[in-house]
Every structure is written in C-alpha cells, then in structure tokens.
Amino acid sequence: MCIRDSIKAVAEAALRRLRTDVIDLFYQHRVDPDVPIEDVAGAVKELIQAGKVKHFGLSEAAASTIRRAHAIQPVAAVQSEYSLWTRDPEPEVLPALEELGIGFVPFSPLGAGFLTGKIDTTTTFHSTDFRNISPRFEPEARQANQPVVDCLCQIAEQKQATPAQIALAWLLAQKPWIVPIPGTTKLHRLVENIGAADVVLTADDLRQIESIVSEIEVQGARCLLYTSPRGSTSDASWGDHSCFACAPDGNRADTREKDRQPDAETVELLNSMRPSSQRHK
Ligand SMILES: NC(=O)c1ccc[n+]([C@@H]2O[C@H](COP(=O)([O-])OP(=O)(O)OC[C@H]3O[C@@H](n4cnc5c(N)ncnc54)[C@H](OP(=O)(O)O)[C@@H]3O)[C@@H](O)[C@H]2O)c1
C-alpha cells in the first residue's frame, strides 16, 4: 500500500472507531524517517479537502520537518514531550512554532507522574508499564532527579497548590499557545490538574523555579529508541521521533493503554460529556 493510501486507511479506521464523520485534529504520530514529510502532508491535505479532517498535527517532529510539512499543509499543532525535566523543544521547536503560528501540546507534562511527588525510589509499576524500562525511572535516576520534585513541592507550598499543579502552571506560563495534556485514571486528580489553570505564577516565581531547576542535571534518557514500520530507528534526543502509532487497521500494539483504565467515576463523567451514541459501556 502506498503511503497516501495507508494514511487514508488510518483516517477511515479512526472515523469508524470515533463514530464521527470528521476528525478535528489528525496527528502523524510520529514522524516516519522512511517517508518524505511532504508526502504525509500531501495526504492529510487531501483528507482536509475531502472534509474528513479539519486540522493537521505532528508529534515529536524536528523544527525542519515542521517547516517542510507546513509548506504543503499548514500544521495546527505539534505534540511533543515537554515539562520541567524535559526541555528539549525549547531551543529550536518552540521558536519555529511561534514564528509559524502553530500550537504546542506538551505530552507527559507531569513527567509520567514523577513531577507530582507521588513517585519515589520505592514505587513499583504494573509489569507492562513502560516506566519499568525507562532509564529515567531507574531507581538511581529517580533519586538523582528528586531535586526537581523538591523544587515543585517548595513552590507548591508557597502557592498553596500541589506539585502537579505547579508543573502544569509552569507550562501554561511559558506561552499562551501551549496546552498541556496531563493523563490520569482518577477523577480527583483530573479535578486537581484542571485547577492548575487557576494557579498564577508570577515572574518572580518563574525566576525562582528556573534558578533552581537550571542547576539540576536531569539523569536518565527520557525514552528508548523507536522503530519505524520499515525498520529505521531514531532517538528521542534529536530531531524527529519515528513511527506511526496506528497500524492501518487501527490496532495499536500498546499494552500500556489497556492497563490504564479510568476509574468508574471518571468513565461516568466522560460519558456525560459525550453524545449518547459515543458513550463507553
Ligand atoms: N505523542 C506521544 O508520543 C505521547 C507519548 C506519551 C504520552 N502521550 C499522551 O500524553 C498524555 C499524558 O501523558 P502521560 O500519561 O504519559 O504522562 P503525565 O500526564 O505526565 O503523567 C501521568 C501519570 O501521572 C499520574 N498523575 C496524573 N495526575 C496526577 C496528580 N495530580 N497527582 C499524582 N499523580 C498524577 C497518573 O497516574 P494515575 O492515572 O494513577 O492518576 C499517571 O501515572 C496522554 O494523553 C498520552 O496519550 C503522547
């Protein structure tokens, strides 16, 4: 199947699963180093022209890739890891997004939970949890990176907030076009995380956070190598992050999601926000 047909098949499968006739934001998730980004942008452009997609997004793309894609089909949003312990997008990607008027969606904004202060060297994870194989979650790295959490706890106490809220408020304070997407399976944490939008960090607070965190050298690579469907690999620490998250049939080889089911209260809340035809049982 050519790349154009493959992307269209992914879109059709997503439309079916979402039980909708248009996808608001269709991300390439992530960049495939074996496929010219112009071909990807061209395929998404056709989907937009056909009314099946409204906006085009990229995930973990390098600034140069974003520019090339944007020249073919304007990119609406880029989703990459960004938080107080993962500052990689700052030198190149964020300036490019600002210049081009593209929104930024930080994933893992709570450092996959570490920045909330609820994880220490003794915390264990489910056997399928990626943190078991993430260098950044090795016990030595957790211990070495604890000062980042201590900083968040210190500011949280001053602001009568929680460390998770400070981690999110810091992201929100960076640029008005930055929209973090924290993940949780618990309703009370969802409410807590939404509360971050009401936490105001002053210029002095931001300077204090920066002066503490800039002294800390974060230990442990943030993730492992990714392999594209055609076998090329790329490293999270430079440029594009490779691979499509969805196979053309829409099946994701991602046990992590299956093991992180939301609690009953959260399912009920989410269902109440959906049209009845889209509610989960
Ligand atoms: N584009 C990509 O390649 C990519 C990669 C990874 C993730 N993502 C997306 O990014 C989003 C979030 O990322 P993420 O889930 O990896 O990381 P995250 O939001 O940084 O952290 C989520 C973890 O923190 C815990 N947590 C959440 N709120 C908390 C709070 N207030 N206090 C204490 N613990 C809290 C959650 O546990 P509980 O569930 O127990 O609350 C979970 O273990 C998801 O939508 C995900 O799909 C995208």
The ligand as an SDF file (V2000), in Angstrom:
LIG
                    3D

 48 52  0  0  0  0  0  0  0  0999 V2000
    2.6480   11.8420   21.4240 N   0  0  0  0  0  0  0  0  0  0  0  0
    3.1890   10.8570   22.0720 C   0  0  0  0  0  0  0  0  0  0  0  0
    4.0440   10.1460   21.5670 O   0  0  0  0  0  0  0  0  0  0  0  0
    2.7890   10.6030   23.5040 C   0  0  0  0  0  0  0  0  0  0  0  0
    3.6090    9.8350   24.3510 C   0  0  0  0  0  0  0  0  0  0  0  0
    3.2290    9.6480   25.6760 C   0  0  0  0  0  0  0  0  0  0  0  0
    2.0340   10.1930   26.1430 C   0  0  0  0  0  0  0  0  0  0  0  0
    1.2480   10.8930   25.2960 N   0  0  0  0  0  0  0  0  0  0  0  0
   -0.0350   11.4680   25.7830 C   0  0  0  0  0  0  0  0  0  0  0  0
    0.2150   12.4150   26.8110 O   0  0  0  0  0  0  0  0  0  0  0  0
   -0.8430   12.4170   27.7500 C   0  0  0  0  0  0  0  0  0  0  0  0
   -0.3300   12.3290   29.1680 C   0  0  0  0  0  0  0  0  0  0  0  0
    0.9240   11.7270   29.2530 O   0  0  0  0  0  0  0  0  0  0  0  0
    1.3060   10.6110   30.3010 P   0  0  0  0  0  0  0  0  0  0  0  0
    0.0890    9.9730   30.8160 O   0  0  0  0  0  0  0  0  0  0  0  0
    2.3970    9.8070   29.6830 O   0  0  0  0  0  0  0  0  0  0  0  0
    2.0740   11.4290   31.4500 O   0  0  0  0  0  0  0  0  0  0  0  0
    1.6950   12.5440   32.5200 P   0  0  0  0  0  0  0  0  0  0  0  0
    0.4190   13.2120   32.2230 O   0  0  0  0  0  0  0  0  0  0  0  0
    2.9300   13.3400   32.6480 O   0  0  0  0  0  0  0  0  0  0  0  0
    1.5550   11.6540   33.8480 O   0  0  0  0  0  0  0  0  0  0  0  0
    0.5480   10.7070   34.0090 C   0  0  0  0  0  0  0  0  0  0  0  0
    0.8730    9.9350   35.2770 C   0  0  0  0  0  0  0  0  0  0  0  0
    0.7800   10.7950   36.3910 O   0  0  0  0  0  0  0  0  0  0  0  0
   -0.2100   10.3340   37.3010 C   0  0  0  0  0  0  0  0  0  0  0  0
   -0.9530   11.5540   37.7140 N   0  0  0  0  0  0  0  0  0  0  0  0
   -1.7340   12.3450   36.9420 C   0  0  0  0  0  0  0  0  0  0  0  0
   -2.1800   13.4050   37.6550 N   0  0  0  0  0  0  0  0  0  0  0  0
   -1.6630   13.2640   38.8970 C   0  0  0  0  0  0  0  0  0  0  0  0
   -1.7460   14.0280   40.0810 C   0  0  0  0  0  0  0  0  0  0  0  0
   -2.4480   15.1670   40.1310 N   0  0  0  0  0  0  0  0  0  0  0  0
   -1.0820   13.5930   41.1930 N   0  0  0  0  0  0  0  0  0  0  0  0
   -0.3700   12.4480   41.1740 C   0  0  0  0  0  0  0  0  0  0  0  0
   -0.2410   11.6780   40.0640 N   0  0  0  0  0  0  0  0  0  0  0  0
   -0.8760   12.0810   38.9310 C   0  0  0  0  0  0  0  0  0  0  0  0
   -1.0470    9.3300   36.5340 C   0  0  0  0  0  0  0  0  0  0  0  0
   -1.4390    8.2650   37.3730 O   0  0  0  0  0  0  0  0  0  0  0  0
   -2.9940    7.9640   37.6770 P   0  0  0  0  0  0  0  0  0  0  0  0
   -3.6130    7.5170   36.4110 O   0  0  0  0  0  0  0  0  0  0  0  0
   -2.8800    6.9110   38.7130 O   0  0  0  0  0  0  0  0  0  0  0  0
   -3.5530    9.2700   38.1890 O   0  0  0  0  0  0  0  0  0  0  0  0
   -0.0490    8.7880   35.5220 C   0  0  0  0  0  0  0  0  0  0  0  0
    0.7260    7.7420   36.0750 O   0  0  0  0  0  0  0  0  0  0  0  0
   -1.7440   11.2530   27.3490 C   0  0  0  0  0  0  0  0  0  0  0  0
   -2.8380   11.8170   26.6380 O   0  0  0  0  0  0  0  0  0  0  0  0
   -0.9070   10.4230   26.4150 C   0  0  0  0  0  0  0  0  0  0  0  0
   -1.6660    9.7290   25.4420 O   0  0  0  0  0  0  0  0  0  0  0  0
    1.5970   11.1230   23.9970 C   0  0  0  0  0  0  0  0  0  0  0  0
  1  2  1  0
  2  3  2  0
  2  4  1  0
  4  5  1  0
  4 48  2  0
  5  6  2  0
  6  7  1  0
  7  8  2  0
  8  9  1  0
  8 48  1  0
  9 10  1  0
  9 46  1  0
 10 11  1  0
 11 12  1  0
 11 44  1  0
 12 13  1  0
 13 14  1  0
 14 15  2  0
 14 16  1  0
 14 17  1  0
 17 18  1  0
 18 19  2  0
 18 20  1  0
 18 21  1  0
 21 22  1  0
 22 23  1  0
 23 24  1  0
 23 42  1  0
 24 25  1  0
 25 26  1  0
 25 36  1  0
 26 27  1  0
 26 35  1  0
 27 28  2  0
 28 29  1  0
 29 30  1  0
 29 35  2  0
 30 31  1  0
 30 32  2  0
 32 33  1  0
 33 34  2  0
 34 35  1  0
 36 37  1  0
 36 42  1  0
 37 38  1  0
 38 39  2  0
 38 40  1  0
 38 41  1  0
 42 43  1  0
 44 45  1  0
 44 46  1  0
 46 47  1  0
M  CHG  2   8   1  16  -1
M  END
$$$$
